[in-house]
Protein backbone atom coordinates (compact mmCIF):
# COMPACT_ATOMS: atom_id res chain seq x y z
CA UNK A 1 0.00 0.00 0.00
CA UNK A 2 1.48 3.30 -1.07
CA UNK A 3 1.05 6.31 1.20
CA UNK A 4 0.46 9.71 -0.29
CA UNK A 5 2.88 12.40 0.76
CA UNK A 6 1.41 15.48 2.33
CA UNK A 7 2.01 18.56 0.21
CA UNK A 8 4.17 21.14 1.93
CA UNK A 9 2.90 24.68 2.25
CA UNK A 10 5.00 27.58 1.07
CA UNK A 11 7.16 29.52 3.50
CA UNK A 12 5.77 32.60 5.20
CA UNK A 13 6.59 35.77 3.30
CA UNK A 14 8.09 38.84 4.96
CA UNK A 15 4.74 40.65 4.78
CA UNK A 16 2.94 37.70 6.36
CA UNK A 17 5.48 37.58 9.19
CA UNK A 18 5.23 41.35 9.74
CA UNK A 19 1.43 41.14 9.82
CA UNK A 20 1.64 38.21 12.22
CA UNK A 21 3.85 40.12 14.64
CA UNK A 22 1.75 43.30 14.47
CA UNK A 23 -1.43 41.37 15.19
CA UNK A 24 0.22 39.56 18.10
CA UNK A 25 1.18 42.88 19.68
CA UNK A 26 -2.47 43.99 19.43
CA UNK A 27 -3.64 40.85 21.25
CA UNK A 28 -0.71 40.16 23.57
CA UNK A 29 -2.78 40.49 26.77
CA UNK A 30 -4.91 37.53 25.73
CA UNK A 31 -2.24 35.44 24.01
CA UNK A 32 0.36 35.72 26.76
CA UNK A 33 -2.09 35.45 29.66
CA UNK A 34 -0.80 33.18 32.43
CA UNK A 35 -4.29 32.08 33.50
CA UNK A 36 -5.17 28.53 32.57
CA UNK A 37 -8.91 28.03 32.53
CA UNK A 38 -11.25 27.01 29.76
CA UNK A 39 -12.55 30.48 28.96
CA UNK A 40 -9.04 31.92 28.62
CA UNK A 41 -8.01 28.97 26.45
CA UNK A 42 -11.00 29.54 24.17
CA UNK A 43 -10.14 33.24 23.97
CA UNK A 44 -6.53 32.38 23.08
CA UNK A 45 -7.66 29.97 20.36
CA UNK A 46 -10.01 32.63 18.95
CA UNK A 47 -7.21 35.22 19.04
CA UNK A 48 -4.93 32.91 17.03
CA UNK A 49 -7.72 32.33 14.50
CA UNK A 50 -8.24 36.12 14.18
CA UNK A 51 -4.50 36.55 13.63
CA UNK A 52 -4.62 33.83 10.97
CA UNK A 53 -7.44 35.69 9.20
CA UNK A 54 -5.34 38.87 9.17
CA UNK A 55 -2.32 36.97 7.81
CA UNK A 56 -4.53 35.38 5.14
CA UNK A 57 -5.86 38.83 4.21
CA UNK A 58 -2.36 39.77 3.07
CA UNK A 59 -2.98 37.18 0.36
CA UNK A 60 0.61 36.36 -0.53
CA UNK A 61 0.66 32.67 0.23
CA UNK A 62 -1.61 29.84 1.09
CA UNK A 63 -4.42 29.93 3.63
CA UNK A 64 -3.06 29.49 7.16
CA UNK A 65 -4.83 28.16 10.23
CA UNK A 66 -4.50 29.47 13.77
CA UNK A 67 -2.31 26.51 14.71
CA UNK A 68 0.06 27.13 11.79
CA UNK A 69 0.33 30.82 12.65
CA UNK A 70 1.04 30.00 16.29
CA UNK A 71 3.76 27.51 15.25
CA UNK A 72 5.31 30.16 12.96
CA UNK A 73 5.45 32.64 15.84
CA UNK A 74 7.06 30.11 18.20
CA UNK A 75 9.63 29.16 15.54
CA UNK A 76 10.35 32.84 14.79
CA UNK A 77 10.81 33.59 18.49
CA UNK A 78 13.27 30.69 18.87
CA UNK A 79 15.19 31.92 15.81
CA UNK A 80 15.50 35.42 17.29
CA UNK A 81 16.76 33.97 20.58
CA UNK A 82 19.40 31.95 18.71
CA UNK A 83 20.50 35.04 16.77
CA UNK A 84 20.88 37.03 19.99
CA UNK A 85 22.88 34.23 21.60
CA UNK A 86 25.21 34.09 18.61
CA UNK A 87 25.61 37.87 18.71
CA UNK A 88 26.43 37.75 22.42
CA UNK A 89 28.99 34.98 21.86
CA UNK A 90 30.60 36.97 19.06
CA UNK A 91 30.59 40.08 21.23
CA UNK A 92 32.38 38.30 24.07
CA UNK A 93 34.78 36.49 21.75
CA UNK A 94 35.81 39.21 19.32
CA UNK A 95 34.28 42.45 20.46
CA UNK A 96 32.13 42.86 17.34
CA UNK A 97 28.51 41.63 17.29
CA UNK A 98 26.91 40.16 14.19
CA UNK A 99 24.93 42.71 12.20
CA UNK A 100 21.20 42.10 12.44
CA UNK A 101 18.47 43.53 10.31
CA UNK A 102 16.48 46.49 11.57
CA UNK A 103 13.27 44.49 11.18
CA UNK A 104 14.52 41.78 13.53
CA UNK A 105 15.65 44.30 16.15
CA UNK A 106 12.51 46.44 16.14
CA UNK A 107 10.10 43.52 16.21
CA UNK A 108 12.05 41.59 18.84
CA UNK A 109 12.04 44.57 21.19
CA UNK A 110 8.31 45.10 20.62
CA UNK A 111 7.32 41.59 21.64
N, CA and C atoms as a LAMMPS dump frame, in Angstrom:
ITEM: TIMESTEP
0
ITEM: NUMBER OF ATOMS
333
ITEM: BOX BOUNDS ff ff ff
-5.0000000000000000e+02 5.0000000000000000e+02
-5.0000000000000000e+02 5.0000000000000000e+02
-5.0000000000000000e+02 5.0000000000000000e+02
ITEM: ATOMS id mol type element x y z
1 1 1 N 0.839 -1.173 0
2 1 2 C 0 0 0
3 1 3 C 0.892 1.246 0
4 2 1 N 0.66 2.097 -0.925
5 2 2 C 1.476 3.3 -1.066
6 2 3 C 0.803 4.467 -0.34
7 3 1 N 1.583 5.158 0.485
8 3 2 C 1.045 6.307 1.201
9 3 3 C 1.291 7.569 0.393
10 4 1 N 0.315 8.437 0.403
11 4 2 C 0.461 9.711 -0.286
12 4 3 C 1.215 10.684 0.603
13 5 1 N 2.145 11.407 -0.004
14 5 2 C 2.883 12.403 0.764
15 5 3 C 2.03 13.655 0.916
16 6 1 N 2.13 14.241 2.076
17 6 2 C 1.412 15.48 2.335
18 6 3 C 2.142 16.61 1.627
19 7 1 N 1.404 17.447 0.918
20 7 2 C 2.012 18.56 0.209
21 7 3 C 2.418 19.641 1.207
22 8 1 N 3.639 20.104 1.069
23 8 2 C 4.173 21.138 1.931
24 8 3 C 3.609 22.493 1.544
25 9 1 N 3.331 23.318 2.535
26 9 2 C 2.895 24.681 2.246
27 9 3 C 4.118 25.548 2.007
28 10 1 N 3.897 26.666 1.347
29 10 2 C 5.003 27.576 1.073
30 10 3 C 5.433 28.276 2.36
31 11 1 N 6.646 28.798 2.344
32 11 2 C 7.161 29.524 3.5
33 11 3 C 6.377 30.817 3.695
34 12 1 N 6.399 31.319 4.918
35 12 2 C 5.77 32.601 5.203
36 12 3 C 6.583 33.697 4.521
37 13 1 N 5.902 34.641 3.91
38 13 2 C 6.595 35.773 3.297
39 13 3 C 6.926 36.801 4.379
40 14 1 N 7.717 37.787 4.008
41 14 2 C 8.093 38.841 4.958
42 14 3 C 6.848 39.61 5.394
43 15 1 N 5.959 39.915 4.444
44 15 2 C 4.74 40.654 4.783
45 15 3 C 3.839 39.841 5.705
46 16 1 N 3.754 38.549 5.482
47 16 2 C 2.944 37.704 6.36
48 16 3 C 3.524 37.68 7.771
49 17 1 N 4.839 37.595 7.874
50 17 2 C 5.479 37.584 9.189
51 17 3 C 5.294 38.927 9.889
52 18 1 N 5.435 40.024 9.146
53 18 2 C 5.228 41.347 9.739
54 18 3 C 3.794 41.499 10.23
55 19 1 N 2.842 41.075 9.422
56 19 2 C 1.434 41.143 9.819
57 19 3 C 1.19 40.29 11.055
58 20 1 N 1.767 39.111 11.073
59 20 2 C 1.642 38.211 12.217
60 20 3 C 2.119 38.896 13.493
61 21 1 N 3.287 39.504 13.448
62 21 2 C 3.854 40.123 14.644
63 21 3 C 3.064 41.359 15.072
64 22 1 N 2.569 42.132 14.123
65 22 2 C 1.75 43.304 14.467
66 22 3 C 0.447 42.885 15.138
67 23 1 N -0.173 41.843 14.615
68 23 2 C -1.432 41.372 15.195
69 23 3 C -1.215 40.752 16.572
70 24 1 N -0.084 40.123 16.775
71 24 2 C 0.223 39.561 18.096
72 24 3 C 0.371 40.676 19.119
73 25 1 N 1.022 41.778 18.734
74 25 2 C 1.177 42.883 19.684
75 25 3 C -0.176 43.486 20.051
76 26 1 N -1.135 43.466 19.127
77 26 2 C -2.47 43.989 19.426
78 26 3 C -3.203 43.101 20.432
79 27 1 N -2.904 41.808 20.414
80 27 2 C -3.636 40.847 21.248
81 27 3 C -2.756 40.194 22.312
82 28 1 N -1.667 40.827 22.674
83 28 2 C -0.712 40.165 23.565
84 28 3 C -1.258 39.921 24.972
85 29 1 N -2.221 40.73 25.442
86 29 2 C -2.782 40.494 26.773
87 29 3 C -3.497 39.148 26.831
88 30 1 N -4.187 38.801 25.762
89 30 2 C -4.913 37.526 25.726
90 30 3 C -3.952 36.376 25.457
91 31 1 N -3.108 36.534 24.449
92 31 2 C -2.239 35.438 24.013
93 31 3 C -1.236 35.036 25.085
94 32 1 N -0.675 36.013 25.777
95 32 2 C 0.36 35.721 26.764
96 32 3 C -0.175 35.684 28.191
97 33 1 N -1.479 35.538 28.339
98 33 2 C -2.088 35.454 29.658
99 33 3 C -1.608 34.192 30.368
100 34 1 N -1.301 34.314 31.647
101 34 2 C -0.804 33.176 32.428
102 34 3 C -1.934 32.341 33.021
103 35 1 N -3.162 32.834 32.95
104 35 2 C -4.285 32.082 33.497
105 35 3 C -4.561 30.857 32.636
106 36 1 N -4.928 29.78 33.286
107 36 2 C -5.171 28.528 32.572
108 36 3 C -6.549 27.973 32.911
109 37 1 N -7.572 28.601 32.394
110 37 2 C -8.907 28.026 32.533
111 37 3 C -9.538 27.931 31.149
112 38 1 N -10.671 27.298 31.071
113 38 2 C -11.246 27.007 29.755
114 38 3 C -11.644 28.263 28.996
115 39 1 N -12.141 29.272 29.679
116 39 2 C -12.549 30.483 28.959
117 39 3 C -11.342 31.213 28.38
118 40 1 N -10.258 31.276 29.127
119 40 2 C -9.042 31.921 28.619
120 40 3 C -8.486 31.126 27.444
121 41 1 N -8.504 29.797 27.551
122 41 2 C -8.006 28.966 26.452
123 41 3 C -8.834 29.151 25.186
124 42 1 N -10.137 29.285 25.334
125 42 2 C -10.997 29.536 24.173
126 42 3 C -10.682 30.908 23.584
127 43 1 N -10.487 31.897 24.445
128 43 2 C -10.141 33.243 23.967
129 43 3 C -8.802 33.237 23.233
130 44 1 N -7.838 32.479 23.749
131 44 2 C -6.534 32.376 23.085
132 44 3 C -6.681 31.735 21.707
133 45 1 N -7.449 30.656 21.635
134 45 2 C -7.661 29.973 20.361
135 45 3 C -8.343 30.904 19.36
136 46 1 N -9.327 31.674 19.83
137 46 2 C -10.011 32.626 18.954
138 46 3 C -9.063 33.731 18.5
139 47 1 N -8.185 34.184 19.403
140 47 2 C -7.212 35.22 19.04
141 47 3 C -6.269 34.719 17.955
142 48 1 N -5.807 33.471 18.068
143 48 2 C -4.926 32.91 17.034
144 48 3 C -5.66 32.776 15.705
145 49 1 N -6.941 32.425 15.739
146 49 2 C -7.722 32.333 14.5
147 49 3 C -7.906 33.712 13.869
148 50 1 N -8.124 34.748 14.695
149 50 2 C -8.235 36.116 14.177
150 50 3 C -6.92 36.556 13.545
151 51 1 N -5.818 36.216 14.18
152 51 2 C -4.503 36.549 13.627
153 51 3 C -4.312 35.834 12.295
154 52 1 N -4.734 34.581 12.222
155 52 2 C -4.621 33.826 10.97
156 52 3 C -5.446 34.483 9.868
157 53 1 N -6.623 34.998 10.2
158 53 2 C -7.439 35.693 9.204
159 53 3 C -6.729 36.938 8.689
160 54 1 N -6.077 37.672 9.586
161 54 2 C -5.338 38.869 9.168
162 54 3 C -4.151 38.503 8.282
163 55 1 N -3.459 37.428 8.625
164 55 2 C -2.325 36.97 7.808
165 55 3 C -2.834 36.515 6.441
166 56 1 N -3.958 35.831 6.41
167 56 2 C -4.53 35.382 5.144
168 56 3 C -5.009 36.555 4.299
169 57 1 N -5.402 37.652 4.946
170 57 2 C -5.863 38.831 4.212
171 57 3 C -4.737 39.468 3.405
172 58 1 N -3.497 39.262 3.832
173 58 2 C -2.357 39.774 3.066
174 58 3 C -2.367 39.127 1.689
175 59 1 N -2.756 37.866 1.626
176 59 2 C -2.975 37.183 0.364
177 59 3 C -1.743 36.847 -0.439
178 60 1 N -0.611 36.655 0.209
179 60 2 C 0.611 36.359 -0.53
180 60 3 C 0.879 34.873 -0.654
181 61 1 N 0.37 34.104 0.252
182 61 2 C 0.658 32.671 0.225
183 61 3 C -0.612 31.871 0.322
184 62 1 N -0.477 30.736 0.93
185 62 2 C -1.615 29.843 1.094
186 62 3 C -2.402 30.234 2.337
187 63 1 N -3.585 29.662 2.466
188 63 2 C -4.421 29.926 3.627
189 63 3 C -3.816 29.243 4.851
190 64 1 N -3.659 29.995 5.919
191 64 2 C -3.059 29.486 7.16
192 64 3 C -4.136 29.321 8.227
193 65 1 N -3.927 28.359 9.097
194 65 2 C -4.827 28.165 10.235
195 65 3 C -4.212 28.825 11.466
196 66 1 N -5.001 28.906 12.524
197 66 2 C -4.502 29.473 13.765
198 66 3 C -3.339 28.683 14.33
199 67 1 N -3.391 27.374 14.209
200 67 2 C -2.313 26.514 14.705
201 67 3 C -1.024 26.747 13.929
202 68 1 N -1.131 26.887 12.61
203 68 2 C 0.058 27.132 11.785
204 68 3 C 0.682 28.486 12.11
205 69 1 N -0.167 29.482 12.326
206 69 2 C 0.328 30.82 12.649
207 69 3 C 1.015 30.809 14.011
208 70 1 N 0.436 30.106 14.96
209 70 2 C 1.042 30.002 16.289
210 70 3 C 2.403 29.316 16.2
211 71 1 N 2.494 28.231 15.429
212 71 2 C 3.755 27.509 15.254
213 71 3 C 4.795 28.419 14.607
214 72 1 N 4.385 29.232 13.628
215 72 2 C 5.31 30.157 12.964
216 72 3 C 5.859 31.167 13.975
217 73 1 N 4.997 31.684 14.839
218 73 2 C 5.453 32.639 15.841
219 73 3 C 6.447 31.988 16.797
220 74 1 N 6.148 30.788 17.265
221 74 2 C 7.056 30.11 18.195
222 74 3 C 8.401 29.814 17.536
223 75 1 N 8.38 29.411 16.269
224 75 2 C 9.629 29.164 15.538
225 75 3 C 10.41 30.456 15.334
226 76 1 N 9.698 31.54 15.001
227 76 2 C 10.349 32.838 14.79
228 76 3 C 10.999 33.321 16.087
229 77 1 N 10.278 33.164 17.195
230 77 2 C 10.809 33.594 18.49
231 77 3 C 12.069 32.811 18.85
232 78 1 N 12.083 31.516 18.603
233 78 2 C 13.268 30.694 18.871
234 78 3 C 14.432 31.123 17.98
235 79 1 N 14.147 31.451 16.728
236 79 2 C 15.187 31.916 15.812
237 79 3 C 15.812 33.22 16.302
238 80 1 N 14.989 34.14 16.784
239 80 2 C 15.504 35.418 17.285
240 80 3 C 16.362 35.201 18.539
241 81 1 N 15.963 34.274 19.392
242 81 2 C 16.765 33.972 20.583
243 81 3 C 18.123 33.413 20.183
244 82 1 N 18.13 32.514 19.188
245 82 2 C 19.403 31.951 18.714
246 82 3 C 20.295 33.034 18.123
247 83 1 N 19.712 33.96 17.364
248 83 2 C 20.498 35.044 16.774
249 83 3 C 21.12 35.916 17.858
250 84 1 N 20.341 36.211 18.894
251 84 2 C 20.875 37.026 19.994
252 84 3 C 21.993 36.303 20.729
253 85 1 N 21.827 35.002 20.935
254 85 2 C 22.875 34.228 21.602
255 85 3 C 24.153 34.233 20.78
256 86 1 N 24.037 34.059 19.471
257 86 2 C 25.214 34.094 18.608
258 86 3 C 25.87 35.463 18.649
259 87 1 N 25.065 36.519 18.653
260 87 2 C 25.61 37.87 18.707
261 87 3 C 26.341 38.096 20.025
262 88 1 N 25.775 37.592 21.128
263 88 2 C 26.431 37.745 22.425
264 88 3 C 27.734 36.962 22.48
265 89 1 N 27.757 35.779 21.891
266 89 2 C 28.987 34.984 21.865
267 89 3 C 30.045 35.697 21.044
268 90 1 N 29.659 36.233 19.903
269 90 2 C 30.604 36.971 19.062
270 90 3 C 31.106 38.208 19.789
271 91 1 N 30.214 38.869 20.515
272 91 2 C 30.593 40.079 21.232
273 91 3 C 31.637 39.764 22.295
274 92 1 N 31.44 38.692 23.023
275 92 2 C 32.382 38.298 24.065
276 92 3 C 33.69 37.824 23.446
277 93 1 N 33.587 37.075 22.358
278 93 2 C 34.778 36.492 21.755
279 93 3 C 35.632 37.478 20.994
280 94 1 N 35.02 38.35 20.194
281 94 2 C 35.812 39.205 19.322
282 94 3 C 35.608 40.687 19.565
283 95 1 N 34.54 41.044 20.232
284 95 2 C 34.276 42.449 20.459
285 95 3 C 33.356 43.068 19.433
286 96 1 N 33.003 42.328 18.373
287 96 2 C 32.132 42.861 17.339
288 96 3 C 30.913 41.957 17.183
289 97 1 N 29.698 42.472 17.448
290 97 2 C 28.511 41.632 17.289
291 97 3 C 28.163 41.438 15.818
292 98 1 N 27.395 40.391 15.539
293 98 2 C 26.914 40.162 14.186
294 98 3 C 25.907 41.241 13.812
295 99 1 N 25.952 41.736 12.59
296 99 2 C 24.935 42.713 12.196
297 99 3 C 23.586 42.021 12.065
298 100 1 N 22.547 42.659 12.576
299 100 2 C 21.205 42.103 12.44
300 100 3 C 20.352 43.113 11.692
301 101 1 N 19.313 42.633 11.077
302 101 2 C 18.467 43.53 10.306
303 101 3 C 17.653 44.406 11.249
304 102 1 N 17.283 45.575 10.775
305 102 2 C 16.48 46.494 11.569
306 102 3 C 15.116 45.903 11.891
307 103 1 N 14.566 45.128 10.961
308 103 2 C 13.271 44.493 11.18
309 103 3 C 13.339 43.55 12.37
310 104 1 N 14.373 42.723 12.429
311 104 2 C 14.524 41.778 13.534
312 104 3 C 14.631 42.513 14.863
313 105 1 N 15.444 43.568 14.906
314 105 2 C 15.646 44.298 16.152
315 105 3 C 14.368 44.976 16.626
316 106 1 N 13.692 45.688 15.728
317 106 2 C 12.512 46.439 16.143
318 106 3 C 11.382 45.514 16.579
319 107 1 N 11.188 44.426 15.865
320 107 2 C 10.098 43.521 16.212
321 107 3 C 10.412 42.697 17.447
322 108 1 N 11.672 42.357 17.656
323 108 2 C 12.048 41.59 18.837
324 108 3 C 11.858 42.428 20.09
325 109 1 N 12.2 43.703 20.031
326 109 2 C 12.038 44.565 21.194
327 109 3 C 10.572 44.82 21.492
328 110 1 N 9.728 44.854 20.439
329 110 2 C 8.312 45.101 20.624
330 110 3 C 7.627 43.978 21.38
331 111 1 N 8.026 42.745 21.067
332 111 2 C 7.316 41.586 21.637
333 111 3 C 8.033 41.037 22.819
